[in-house]
């Protein structure tokens, strides 16, 4: 399925004016009923870009394109189109260019066909590099070196591969360059080689834009690591800890020296590197908003979270709690001006999987949607790009709320039953309950 074209500006303006009128009407109605009036406090997605995609996920090694239950998952995924991201090598895709000029796109073609079949908005992550671009033997693939970066003398070769990918899949309009600066950390110096990465990014950016200037390209897709106690602390901090100053340095350099970008991409956990999720999973969510505020102070580029994680490293949560805390994370990201959020789908080859979007399609009777897929699709339905956000909140901080003129979502992030008021209405939520409320 080709991405729909950007709406003419007049249509966008008419849409936003209509939404604003609906918001004002909603506020007047609530005031006449003696309830708390509402106000517009923001908009979902990239400012001024009504066709910008917001919610979606990344395919990983064991996705839904193989196995006896792939059709079941396809039906569930296709119910509500969302972004679907795929890497060009690894995470389900084989080596696309095993030897110079010799291409093998069979596995990547299969994934991209599945994305089209399920009506996804396709995204491609330009990672990782064939072995011969990083010192390996042409014609051989050592998957143990997947996360090694190409050597400088092969930056142009990788850029040429990226351009080949862009030409092969002309329906793809969104490309992220690389993944978490893999292979660009200098262990001896204890810092990111952000100068090398920015040169690499610029070479790839230029090549992809030469294929089609309308393609949207972004980076640097860097992990926002943080610490509570030691580590390289920075001014981006809160009760949850402090973002690693070395990450701040890398982003500052990339912003100053990039040839161009259509979005800025980051990822990372709410957990810190030294204390895991701290001081608790709810307070740790504030890290997302603090990072968004810092990024917004640095650039007007749309912010992408290519991955985000809210669970502790040991993953001890029930599925109900996991989906609830993820819902609170999506609320925080939307509220703080993020343009795009991609959920990294967990991998499983059996019927048991924590946080998976669907039951593994490799098992009979698999493919059933999980709570996270339903959550993403609900956000895609009620909070697409350009949706005005209104200022509804809960009287109890254990309940997080995101609202638009016609619908609101409330989530209890505690293990206790909570009775609270939302916009003048009394609401009771069970532990970790997600409730959708009509306006």
C-alpha angles and dihedrals in degrees: 000000000000118000111258114253123257111275118248112260093246091057091048091051092048090050093050092046090051091050091048090051089051090050093051091047090051091051093049091049092051091048091051089052090054093249130128112288118233133224134202109254104172147320133263117251133356114354112255095001107105094177096052112123117235118176129044149107145250123245114230136190099297104037132154100272094088135048136051094289100051092111092055091053091044091058091050094047094046094056090086120015115233136164114287118195127199132181119226094229126023129010092074100331124099128220104302095198111024091174131015109289093359110112133193113182098159098114094039090048089053092052094046091048089053091051090053091045090055093046093245125164099240124230124179125204110208097223144144128031130229115251096252089062091060105040099285131126117275111248095026130094122203106188090194087073096049093118095051114112122233115262118254093255088060100048089101091049091055090046089053089051090050090052090050089053091049091052093046093054105037091167091067113094101168124069128173115200114232128325126269092331087283110195093011098098117104104217094189095051093036095228143096116269088229093158090061093042093051091051088050092047092049092051091051093042092053093048095049094044089051088061093053124348090207092065111107113229128184147166172098091161092196126170113246098221119185142187135209100196119009129004131085101319124198140186090265095089147126142156087305093061136259132302113246109265090219089064090050090052092051094051092046091053094046092050091050098046108030118117089224144315139198094204141005115237128204137159140184149121130281084230120094123233093241106032104027112219103003139224088342137325094262098049089044089063088072087073088073093055093044091054091047091051091050092048090049089053088056104042145006091221116123110264119235124192100201090183134006131178130194104172126096115252093258093056096217097156130116115241090250092057093043094054092045094052090045089052089053089050092053089049091052092048093048092045093052096052106263115162102200135019124189121192114214104228114227117238125238137157097195139051094273119077131150112224096355119154090224139003110271113281089212091077127069113264090015128131097078112146119255128217093266094057090050090048094052092047092049090053090047089053099047103026109040121154114298096024110143114235120218129208105255119142141168124253087223118061090214086075117067119200136196118181142182127181096277105026142025135190123213125187130190106219094188135083090235133082108259129203113193146145122255116188091336095313122111113233131180118202128190119227109298092354121159113208128188112209128198116233 
